[in-house]
Amino acid sequence: MRARNADASGEDLLRVVISMKKSLLPLIVLSVACGGSKPAPAPTPAPPPGEPKPQEPGPVAVAPDPAPTPAPMPPRAPGDVEFLNKCRGQLESAKQQLPSILDVKDKRTVANTLEPFNELSRYLSNGGNMAGLAHEVNPDAKIRDAARTCEREISTFISELLLDKRVYDALEAVDVSKEDADTKRFVMTTLRDYKRAGVALADKQRARIKEIDDAMTELSQQHKKNIAEDTRFIDVTDPKRLDGMPADWIAAHKPDKGVIKISTDYPDYVPFVTYANDDELKKQLYIAFRSRGDAHNEEVLQKLLVLRAEKAKMLGFKDWADYQADDKMLKPGKAATAFIERVTGLAKKRAAKDYAELLAQLKKADPKATSVGDWQKAYLENQIKKEAYAVDSTEVRNYFPFEQTLAGLLAITSQIYDIQYKPVTNAEVWHPSVKVYDVMRGDAKLGRIYLDLHPRADKYKHAAQFDMITGVSGKQLPEGALICNFPDPKDGPALMDHGDVVTMFHEFGHLMHTVIGGNHHWIAQSGTAVERDFVEAPSQMFEEWGWSYETLAKFAKHYKTGEVIPKALVDKMRKANTFGRGTQTVQQMFYAAIALQFHQADPAKLDQLALVKKLQAKYTPFAYVPGTKFHTSFGHLVDYSSMYYTYMWSLVIAKDMLTPFEKTGLLDTKVTYRYRDKILAPGGSKPAADLVADYLGRKYDFKAFEKYLAE
């Protein structure tokens, strides 16, 4: 998930229950049957380890035209009652597996214990995915409410299951000493997660854990709902105040009875604070954006933090941050603190230089200015890039109309992963704008993807990939949904800011991980079932394909003239992108510190806004803006809880994983296939550190990241 550098944001349902995402309930969404597909053929094998010679990349495979959704076929999402029955059916199927696990009289084996448990997990995953996506994207409020109801019921059962010592004892009794490595790892991680859930506690304590889990699920849902349903607007009555905005943006915002409404949704907010010359309006929109959820979410967060702290202490941890770090690459919680301080130290000097340049730019318009407001940052950065680096973002947008950009992304991934996309026109979708493709390798289907890429009322506000079906070999193929908020072609050419292009590539990286890694026997190892502080690394790495001229030249063409984006412009874009890296990095560490310290503090003594102000002053050069409450719309406090730092930790790994491409370019399939086979395809069948070592031929290190910060 990428959340706009976190100026925006889930932790999936199960992670609210315990940190066991892929074991029983992978990340959210709608269940679609995918039976009848024959097994996929083996992909083109990766070459032996070693540095391949640079080669001239061949032409990119032709991507299909964007999948149409026929006008005569309306979305076939069920009504709320039917939806609830379907979702509950998955839960009931899961419950029916329990007797098969508990009633074994003979020696416990993989067949009579682990296999039924895997089936139980599969049904829970399908139901949880179905509910999780629906309450984030379905346009019908009744279905969204039904989805929340089903999600709570599944969460309750999961909590009971993870605290059921009979199930734990049954799993522990299976002798896997002679089984394969995947089975051994599956049992090891499952037993670990049962212990983390509290199965070893006394009866009274386990009952309290269940109460906590149920309450946390409800609070998490409420927090998300309060953000999703809190779209705010500023009204503009004088069109002249839109000076600086791109013509296509203005054309899509026509006055209604003399009023132009500008919303806090990304396609409005990001361009406006980047291009609008009217400083007062930018500040108004910034305050509205940074105040979403403020009516109720401080109270919701307070209750959630109290419950998390109580649970962590019951399980023997100092605080929730230590509990969350226990099964990650970077642990314990104090290691996260040290990491935040290390990165801040590396970036602080550069951030001060960036800020000085922003202030100098502001003084050109306002000689009396003594500081840069946080709402002014994006605008001033854009001005500097125009003047100092000759990069005009409004010019760059002309090369990235939405449909063309999507087609280019599909073509590139087709080439580098040896896959093809087949448009599907008869799939069940929740909105007419959703596009659907089957992911193929030759005649064999590997999985299916759903693309819901434009904003609408009550839809998830950020950008994320959601599991729809987690793949299980021989049972079900993987399916995932990309949920974003990009410009809509129905409003015009739908020109994308380059930042949106990078976001699209990032999130599609998650989608590829889900599909390519979705062919494992144990559901707990399928798709993106890696440690939470590694899961972003493949997607952060794939952002580079949205920056390289080698790849951009394949699809970035001027929407009027058809001119391929000039290499000189891309070079300037890359150089300009290095500006602000210091301020951006310390800003990310500010967000990471909020998430970590909210979960290290005593909730009874925590003044949320006061801590936000304190941390903003410590980590960033930008002063707090009165009237804002950033933390009330900071969805990561629910989704990632204390672990926002994992975005930067993943970036350390991502930069290291790019190093094999330095000599070959990004389209050399000798390297892309190796990456596909060593990082994506294994899913969570190995520890992340081992996956990286298999791919790089060595242990990961900080060198590439430190070089990146110094550029």
N, C-alpha and C positions, 0 to 999 in steps of 0.2 A: 504494500500500500504506500502510495506517495501522497502526501497531503500538502502540496504547495509549500514546501519548506516549513510546514507545520503552522503557517499562519492560518491554516485550517485544521482535519485529521485525515472486523474490529477486533479489538480483542474479542475473539469469537466467544460464543456462549460458554463453551466448555472451559475456556481460560478464566471465565468469571467463577466457575465452579472449582477448577484446579488448573494447573498449568499442564494440560494433557491434550492439547488441541487435536492432534492427529490420531490419538488412540481411540477416542470414542465419538468426537464430534468435530470434524474439520470445519473450517470457516464456511459458513452459511450458504443457503439458497435453494432454488427450485428444482424439484426432481423430475427428470425427463428420461423415459425408458431408452435404453441404447442396446438392447439385445439384438442378436442376429448378426453381429459383425464378426467377420472372421479374424483370426489373430493377425496382428501386424507383422509384416516381414521384418527381418533384421535390417536396421539402418546401415548405410554405407559405413564400413568400419573405420575407426580412427587409425591413423598411422602410428607406428611405434614412437615412443618418446624421443625427443630430439628436435632441434631447431630446423623447421622446414625452410627451404629457400624462398625468398620473395618471388611472387608470381603475379602476372597481370591478371586481375580478376575477370572472369568471363561475364557475359551479360546476365543481369538478374532475371530469374524466372518470372514469367508474366503472372501477375496476380489477377484473380478474377475481378470483375467489376463488383462494386459493393453490392452485397446481397440485397435483393429487393424484398419488400414485404407487400404482397399483392393487395391492392385496394379492396377487392371483394372479400378478403379474409380478415375479419376483425380479430383482435386478441381474444384468445379462448381461455383466459384466466377464470377459474371457477368462482362462484359466489362464496361468501364468507362461510356458509354452513358446509358447502361441499369442500372448500379448502380445508376447513378444520377437520372434517372427517378423513380426508386424504392424508393430512399430516399426522393425525392421531393413529391412522392405520400403520404408519411406519413405527410409531412408538409401541403399538400393540404387538407388531411382529417382533420387535426387539424383546419385549417382555416374554414372548412365547419361547425364546431361546433359553431362558433361565433354568427351567427344569432339566433341559438337556445337560446343563453344566453341573447343577447341584445334585442330581439324582444318580450320578455314576457310582456303581457298586464295585466295579473291578478296578484294576490299576489305572491310574489317570494317564492319559496319553495325549499326544497332539490331536489325534482324531476325535476323541470323545470329550475333550475339554477346551483346547485352544481354538479348534475350528468353530465350535458353537459360539465361543466368545467373540471371534472375528465376525461371525454373522450378526450377532447382537450389535456389535459396534457399527457394522455397515448400515443396519436399519436406523440406528440412532443418528448416524452421519447424514443419511438421506433426509430424515425428518428435520433435523436441525438445520441443514442447508436450505431446505424448502422454506422453513419458517424465517430463517435469518435474512434471506434476500427479500422475501415478500414484505416484511415490515420496513425495509429500507427503500423499496422502489415501487411497490404496487400503487397505482393511482387511486385505488378504492380504499377509503379509510376503514371500511368494515373488514376488508381482507387484511389490512395492516394490523388491525386490532386482533383479528382471529390468529394471525401469525404470532403476535406477541403472547397470546394465550397458549398456543401450542409450544412455543419456545420455553415458556415458564414450566409447562408440564414435563417437557423433555429434560429440562435442567433439574427439576425435582427428582426425576427418576435417576438421572446420572449421579446426582449427589447421593442418593440412597445406594446406588450400585457401588460407588467408590468407597462407601463406608461399610459395605457388606463383607464381614470377615469370612463368611462362608465362601464367597467367590474368590477372595484373595487366597485363602487356604487351598482352594481347588487349583488355582493357577500355579501356586508355589509348589504343589505336589507333583507337577509334571516334570519328568526327568528329560531335560533337553541336552544333556551332555554329548549325545551323539548326533544331534540335529545340526542343520546348516547354520551358518553365521547369522542369516536374517532371522531365523526362528529364535536363536539364543538372544539376539538383541531385542527382539519383540518382547520376550518374556522379561528380560532385565528392565527395560524401560517401563513396561506395564506395572511390574511389582514396585518399582521406584515411585511411580505416579500414584499408586494406591497408598503408599506410605505418606507421600506428600499431601494426600487428601485427608489423612487422619484415621486410616483404618485401624491403626494400632492403639488408638485412644480407648478409654473406658466408654461404656455404653452411654453414660450421661453426657460426656464430652462429644461423642459422635453425634448425638441428637442435637447438641448445640451447634456443631459444625453445619449440620443440615439446615438448621434455621438460618444460619448466617449465609449459606450459599443461596438459599431461596430468596432471601432479602436482597442480596447483592445483585442477583439477576434482575429483579424488578427495578431496583434503583438504576442499574446500568441502562435498561430499556428506557426509563423515564428521562435520563440524562440525554440520550441520543434523540429522543422524541422532541425534547425541549429545544434542541439545536435545529433539527430538520424542519420543524414547523415554525421557526422564528426568522422568516425572511423579512428584512426591513428595507425601507425605501427612503430616498430623499427626493423631493420634488423640485424641479427646475422649471421656471416659467419664462425665463429669458433664454432663447436658443443661443444667444451670443456667449453665454457662460459655458457652452460646450467647446469653446475654442481650444484647439489642440487635439481634439478627438479625431480618429480616422473617419473618413467619409462613409465607409461601409458601416461603421458602428453607429454613426449619426442616423444613417438611413434606416437602421433597424430599431431606432428609438424615436418614432414619430410622436408628436404631441397628441394627447387625448384631452379634448376640451381645454387646450392651452397649457397642459401640464405634461412635462416629460418626466417619467418616473425612472429612477436609477436604483437598482436593487443591490443587496449585499451578496447576491449569487456571483460566482466567479467570473462568468462571461461579461458581467457589468463591472464588478469591483476592480478586478486586476487591470483591465485597460484604463479605467477611469483614473486610478491613483498613479498610473504610469504616464499617461499622456495629457490629462486635463491641465490647462494652465491656471484654472481658478483654484487658488490655494484654499480658500474658505470652504468651497464645496468638497474638495478632497478631504479636508479635516472632518467635515460633517459625516461623509460616507465612512471614513476610517473609524470614527467613534461609534457609528451605528454597527459596523462590522464587528468591532471589538467588544461590543456589548451584548451580542446575541446570547440568549440563555440566561441573562442576568436576573430575570424575575424569580427563578426557582433553583438554578443549578448550584449555587453556593450551598444551599441547604441539602440538596441531593448529594453533593460531593462530601459534605461534612459527615453525613450518615454513612456513606460508602467507605470513607477513610477510617471511621471508627470500627466498622465491621472487619475491614481488612487487617487492621492492627490487632484486633482481638483474635482473629483466626491465626495470624502469623505467630503470635505468642503462644497460643494453644499448641501449635505444632513445633514449638521449640526454637523459633527464630527470634532474633532481636526485633525485627520489624518487617513490614511487608516487602521492602526493597531487598532484604536478605533472602526472604522466602522466594521472591521472583527470580533472583539471580542463581538460585541453587542448582538449576538444571540447564544453565546457559554456558556459552563459551567463556564469558567474562564473569567471574564470581570471586568473592561475595559482593554485597552491596558497596562495601568500602572500595572495592576495585573499580566500580563504576564511578565513584566520586573521584578517585585518582585519575581515571581516564578523562573525565570532564576537565579536571584541572590541567592535565597534560596538554590536551588539545587547545584549551584556552590560552595556555602559556605560549604555544606555538603560533597562535593567531593574533595575540593581543597587539603586538607591535604593528603588524600589518593593518589591523582594524583601526588603530589610531591614525595611520596614514590615510586610509580610505575615508575616514570621517573628516579629516582635514580637507581633503579634496571636495567632499560634499559641501562642506561649509563655504569653501572658496567659490564653488559654483553658485550657491545660494546668494552670496554677497554680490554677485553680478546683477541680480535683480533687486536685492534688498541690502544695500551697503551697511545698514545698521544691524543686520542679523548677527547674533552671537552664538546661536545653536541651531542644530537641524532637528526638526520635529520628525517623529517616527513616520508620520503620514506623508512626509515630503521625500523620504528616502528613495522610493521607486522612481519618482519623477526626476529627481536630481541625478540618479544613476543613469537614467535614459538620456538626460541632457549631456552628461559627461561622455557617454558612449558616442553620441552624435558628434560632439565637438572635438573630443580628444582622439577618438578612435574611428570617426567617420562612419559610425553605424547608426542608422536611423531605423528604429524598430518598426515604424509604420511602413518603411520600405521593405523590410525583411518579411513582413506579414504577407506581402503580395505573392510570395513564392510558396505559400503554404495554405491553399484552399483545402478545406477539410477532406472532401472526397478523394482528392488527388493524394493527400498525405496518407490517408488510411490505405489506399491502394499500394502506395510505395512501401509502407510498413509490411503489408502482407507479402509483397514480392520479395523483400529482403529476407524475411524470416523463412520464406519458402526455399530460398537458395541456401542459406547458411545452415538450415536444419534438415534439409532433404524432406520437405513436406509440401503438400498442396492444400488449397482451401476450396471446398465445394459449397456454393451457396445452397441454403436450405430454405424453402419457401412455405413449408407446411408445419413448421415447429410451433408448439404452444408458447406464446410469448405474453408478457404482462403489459406491453404497450406497443402500438403499431410501429413506433420508430425503431424497435429493436431489430438488429440484423443478426442472422444466424449462419454459421459455417460449420461444416464437418471438416475436421483436420484429417487429411489422408496421407498415406505413403503408398503411392501406386494405387492399387485397387482396395487396399485395406484401410479401414477407418481406425484412427488412433484416438479420437475423441471429438468433442464438439465445443464450440465457443459461441457465446452470446455477447453482442456489443450494444450496450445501452449508453450512448455517448453524449446525449444532449440534455440540458436542464429542463425541469418542469416542476410544478408546484409539488411540495411534500416529498420530493425525491431526495435521496442521499446527496449531500451537498459537496462532497469532495471527490477524490479519485481513488478507486480501489478495485482489486480483483477479488471476486467472491467465488469460492467453490460452489458448484451446483451438485455435482456428483463426484465423489472421490473415487478414483479408479481402483478396482480390485481385479486382478488377473483372473479371467475365466468367469467373472460375475458381472462386472459393469465397467464400461469405459468412462474415462474422466470427462467431466464437463465443467466449464468455468464461465463466469460472466465478468465482463469489463464494465464497470459503472463509473462514468465520468460526466463532466459538464462542459463540453466543448461547444463552440459556436455551431448553430444549427443551419444547415443549407437552406431550410425553408425561409430563412430571414435574409437571404442574399448569398454572396459568394462564400460566406462563412470562413473568412480569413483567420488563421490561427496565429497567435503570438508564438514565437519560437519556443518560449517556455512551455506552452501547451503541447508543442510537438515533442519536446523532451519528456513531458509527463506521459504522453501517449506511449512512447517507447518504453518508459519505465514500467508502466502498468502491464503492458503487453509482455514484458519479461516475466512477470508473475504468471501470466496466462500460459506461456510456454513451459514454465516450470511445472505447472499443474498438469498439462497434457503430456508432455514428454516424460515426466517423472511419474505418471499415473498408471503404471502397469506392474504393480507389486502384489504379492499374495496377501501380505498383512496390511490392512488398511492404515495402521498406525505408521507405516513407512512410505505411504504413497503421496505423490505430488510434492507440495511445499512443506513436508513434514520434517523439516530441519529445525535446529535450535532457533529460538526466536531472534537471537542477536546475529544470525546469519541469513535469515530469510530475505532480507532486503538486498543482500550483496549481489545476487544475479541480476536483479532489476536495476540497481544502481550502475552496475557494469554496462548493461545494455543501453543506458542513456548515451554512451559514447557513439552509438550508431546514429543517434539523432544530432550529432555534432560534426561528424567527419564529412569532409567534402566527397570522399570516396563513396559514401552511401547517399548523402543528400543529393548529389548530382543525378542519382537514379530516378528521382521523383520530384524534387523541388523545382518547379517551373512557374514562371510568372503567370498569374491567372488570366491576364489579358493577352499577352504577347506569346506565351509559350517558351520564353527564354529560360534556359537552364540557369539556376542560381550561379552567379560568377564565383570562381574560386577566390578571387581577391576579396569579395564580400564575406565569404565564409571565414577566410583567414582573419579578417578584421573582427568578425563576430567572436571568434575564438579568443582573440587577443582582448577584446572588450570584456569577454566573460571572466577574465581574470580580475578585472576591477571589481571591488566590492567583496572579494572572496574572504577578506579578513572580517569585515562587518557581518557577512552572512554566517561565517563560522561561529563567531562569538554569540550571534543571535540564536543559532541552533543549540549552543551550550547553555544559553539562558533557558530555553525551553526544556532541555534535558535536566537542568538543575531544578526547575519547577517540579517536574514529574518525580524526580528522585527525592527531593526534600519534602514535598507534600507527604510522601510515604515513609519518611524517616522521622518526621516530627510527631510529637504527641498530639493526636487529633483534638483532644480537649483544650489544648492551648494554642492551636493553630489559628492565626488570623490570616486567612487566605490572601486577601488583597494586600495586606502589609508585607507578606513574604514575597509576593510577586513584585511589588515596588522595590523591595530590598535587593532581590536577585537581578532585576533589570538594571539597577544602578551598579551592581557589582560586575556584571558580565558584558553589558552593552554600553555604548556611548550615547544612546538615545534615552531621553528622559521619559518617565511615565506621563501619559496623556490623561489628564483628569476626565472623568466620565466614562472611562473604559474599564472593563473587567475581562481581560483576555481569557482568564482561566475558565470562565463559565461557558465558553464555546470551544475550549481546547479538548476536543474529543479524545485525544490520546490519553487523557487522564483516566478515562474509562477503558479505552481500547488497549493501550499499551501500559497502563498504570504507571509504575515507576521506571519503565524501561525505554523511555524516549531516546536515551543515549544510544540505543542499539542502532539507530539510523546512522550515526557517525561511526560507530564500531563497524557496522557492515560496510561503510564506505572505505575504511582502511583495507578490508579484505577485497572489496571490489577493485580498488586501484591496483592492488597486487595481482589480481586475476587478469587484468588487462595487459600485463607486461609481456606475455607471449605474442601479442599482436603487434608489438612495436616494430618488429622486423618484417612482418608479413602483410600487414594491412588487415582490415576488419572483415574482408570477404573471402579470405583464404580458407577453404573448407578443411584443409588439414588441421587447422587450429579450431575452427568452429565445431567440427565433428568431435574433436577430442573434448572440447568444453561441454558439448551436448552429452557425450557419453560418460564423462567423469564427474560432472557437476549436476546437470539437470536430470538425466535418466535414473541415477541411483535413488532419487527422492531422499528419504530419511533413513536409508538402510545402513548408513555409516555415520559416525560423528562428523560434523562439518569440517573440523580440522583435518580429518583423514581425507575427506573429499577434495579439499584444497590441495593437500600434499600429493594426492594421486594425480591431480591435474597439472600442478606446477612442477612436480618432481622434487619438491622441497617444502619446508614449513613456511607458512606465511610470515611476513614481517611488515614493518612500518615504512620501509624506504620509499616506496612509490607514493604513499600518502604524504609523507613529509616533502617530497619533491613537488607534489600537487599543490600543497600549501605555499610553497616558495615560488611558484610560477608567477 
